[in-house]
């Protein structure tokens, strides 16, 4: 679906109004969506689509995905939360996942930034280095 | 005893060092910036994420497919895919590499045919390059440069005499299709390969070889194969790199090929050597860039070209330069080619490139079909810096030739009245006709500069006035044969002295009188 420029602009403005102190206010987001659906202004679906995309990107940016080969103990997890919040600012959403295929170590992704200390990643890198040309 | 204690201590410190290094390696984190492919179409991908991507950074799509970040937008990154874009899927992970697009450079590439990324296409095995250079680089600044003062001998008499090209110059070759634009460039490459080889054989230390790079952009594979065959036949390949982004390559590769070729040329320049680069041709390059820009949804301007198409060519051609002694004395000469439509030089891309370059050689279809080949229109072709690079001998003979031809063009309109003209005008017309006849030259047959000088000296000193116009070519050929076979010493003298001294003039006079007696 092609979203008109005007709708993109409106969605951006609405999105900005939902940000309080650099954090996305979920209650405001809900209010915006219900208000839009009730009043149904022109192109409201397109506005909603783009609004959803902006919210999705913002959530992704503020989500830390922590993947480990074995389940983390709570103390360790707490320590990790502290470190990450110190680096990326408060208000991060944390998702902890248990993935045995990583073999060992931990992979943390915050937004598009990835810190990968898993054995799987090192093996993959080794594999790529063997198959690589001079350029890689 | 003291030594025995010291040695194990010494060893243990090394062991500790190694251990800490191993420990560091173990804890080494992979820090990456990743994104997800949102859309793929027409050789470009839109990627969400990649918050830290840099402009012109290489992106790794995995599976050996690379991309180039060209559009950094608010929520996404637009990238062109280098390689097979059909292997890229929606939702796939993309990584930044922290590297700019680079190509291998160095002497190992000479004699090879490579693609826009420097990968061999000729099946002669891998290339072990000395270095890699980024494809996009800032051109040398004013501190590093000096004015052009050494010639590039093209071996084409009309060019060497009338529109000389110097090392470090950018001379545009412009004309309609099939007017011999590529041929001029191939001739130049062949002539310089011959000069390089002869200087090598003679063991001349002070001769500066000129290496050539031929970049084919959007050309038919058959044409490229023909050019390579021609270069091989003339023995020019050992001094030449051929970079090919043919018509079947992606637009992204066609857009990158001249920059890759330029990086290869810059290596020679940076290392105090001389190189010549031919961009064949920049019209197709602009078209490829237009395609990339349009599919990336950049706003279009005149003739649907993006707004920065001028900057695209100016930053490419600015990289051709002559460096001064302090920076190694190297040079990169550029011969861009532009194909016009029905002789229209006022179209967008031709005017752009005309204004960027230091002169242009204009080829005309009419002249071509009149049998004047190379079909150089001497009147509107210019070289803004080249005459500073002519050898003195050529300056001595060519300045008169220019005047004679200009007068001939002025009078040519009157030529139709034939016998009504006075003797002086008649003489000027006859001289002009003979010079035009002399400038005709078969393709892939460059003439050494000393022979050019001798022939032009002969016409200037009235040795051809009594030869009928239709016999001029025969006279020239036989004179060339006579000089090379029997007066090789004299030619060598002209080559060494680079000027026509009184002694050489006297010897030329004697030689021509001897030749005229035998010529029938």
Interface residues (C-beta under 8 A of the other chain):
Chain A: X53 X54 X57 X60 X61 X109 X111 X112 X113 X114 X115 X116 X117 X121 X122 X125 X133 X134 X135
Chain B: X27 X28 X29 X30 X31 X32 X33 X34 X35 X48 X49 X50 X51 X52 X75 X102 X104 X117 X119 X126 X129 X132
